């Protein structure tokens, strides 16, 4: 077998490899890198950015402490929601309604939350302004 035959066999194997990859790419139905509702998420991103900026502008960041329960202290009375997102298992995600009343303090028991890493997203209204706060927390 001379070098020309080896060259043709190598080129043929490479072409077969490329064709196989192209066929697999065309057969795959979904593109996991693009959300189905990406346009709506883009619009919501602008709103989220404005609410985060408003929080920083008004210095309204809540104080969060974690012990036997999660204690959140706000600067002013508020109403809103807290979302607990568990990155490894979305079945564990929780949404808690919040209303601080006069005390500006909320205590959330840890009974429904598994130990581990969580992303806490707090959305609230106070004095006719909307705020958004995100923080990664660890529950032991």
C-alpha positions in Angstrom: 0.0 0.0 0.0 1.6 3.3 -1.1 1.1 6.8 0.4 -1.6 7.8 -2.1 -3.9 5.0 -1.0 -3.3 5.8 2.7 -4.1 9.4 2.0 -7.4 8.5 0.2 -8.4 6.2 3.1 -7.7 8.9 5.6 -9.7 11.6 3.7 -12.6 9.1 3.3 -12.7 8.4 7.1 -12.5 12.1 7.9 -15.4 12.9 5.4 -17.5 10.1 6.9 -16.8 11.5 10.4 -18.0 15.0 9.3 -21.1 13.7 7.6 -22.0 11.6 10.7 -21.7 14.7 12.9 -23.8 16.7 10.4 -26.6 14.1 10.4 -26.6 13.9 14.2 -26.9 17.7 14.4 -29.8 17.8 12.0 -31.6 15.0 13.8 -31.4 16.6 17.2 -34.8 18.3 17.6 -34.1 20.9 20.2 -31.4 23.4 20.8 -30.8 23.5 24.6 -28.9 26.8 24.4 -31.9 28.8 23.3 -35.0 29.2 25.5 -38.4 28.9 23.9 -39.6 32.1 25.4 -36.3 34.0 25.0 -38.1 37.2 23.9 -40.2 37.4 27.0 -37.2 36.7 29.2 -35.3 39.5 27.5 -38.1 42.0 28.3 -38.2 40.7 31.9 -34.4 41.1 32.2 -34.8 44.9 31.7 -37.5 45.0 34.5 -35.3 43.0 36.8 -32.3 45.3 36.1 -34.4 48.4 36.9 -35.6 46.8 40.2 -32.1 45.8 41.2 -30.8 49.3 40.4 -33.7 50.9 42.4 -32.7 48.7 45.4 -29.1 50.0 45.2 -30.2 53.6 44.6 -32.5 53.5 47.7 -30.0 51.4 49.7 -32.9 49.0 50.5 -30.9 45.8 50.6 -32.4 43.5 53.2 -30.3 42.0 56.0 -30.4 38.2 55.9 -29.2 35.9 58.7 -29.5 32.1 58.7 -29.7 30.0 61.9 -32.5 27.8 63.0 -34.6 29.9 60.6 -34.0 32.5 57.9 -34.5 36.0 59.3 -34.9 38.9 56.9 -34.9 42.5 58.0 -36.1 45.2 55.6 -35.6 49.0 55.8 -39.3 49.7 55.4 -42.6 47.8 55.6 -43.0 45.6 52.5 -45.0 42.9 50.7 -43.7 40.5 48.2 -42.4 37.0 47.6 -39.2 35.0 48.3 -38.2 32.3 45.9 -35.9 29.5 47.0 -34.3 27.8 44.0 -32.4 24.6 44.5 -29.9 24.3 41.6 -29.5 20.5 41.8 -33.2 19.6 42.0 -36.0 21.9 40.7 -38.6 19.8 42.5 -37.4 21.4 45.8 -38.0 25.0 44.7 -40.2 27.0 47.0 -42.1 30.3 46.9 -43.0 32.1 50.1 -45.3 35.1 50.4 -43.9 37.9 52.5 -45.5 40.7 54.5 -43.4 42.4 57.0 -46.1 44.5 58.7 -44.9 47.2 61.0 -41.8 45.3 62.4 -40.0 45.1 59.0 -38.8 41.6 59.9 -39.7 38.2 58.5 -38.8 34.8 59.9 -39.0 31.8 57.5 -38.7 28.4 59.1 -36.3 25.9 57.5 -38.6 22.9 57.8 -39.4 22.7 54.1 -35.9 23.5 52.8 -33.3 20.7 52.4 -29.7 21.3 53.4 -27.5 22.5 50.7 -26.9 25.4 48.3 -29.9 27.6 47.4 -30.5 30.8 45.4 -32.7 33.2 47.2 -34.6 35.7 45.1 -36.7 38.3 47.0 -39.1 40.5 45.0 -41.0 43.2 47.0 -42.8 46.5 47.0 -42.3 49.2 49.5 -43.5 52.8 49.2 -44.9 52.2 45.7 -41.4 51.1 44.5 -40.5 47.7 43.3 -37.2 46.0 44.3 -35.4 42.7 43.5 -32.6 41.1 45.5 -30.7 37.9 44.7 -28.3 36.0 46.9 -26.8 32.5 47.1 -27.2 30.9 50.5 -26.2 27.7 52.1 -28.5 25.9 54.6 -26.9 23.4 57.0 
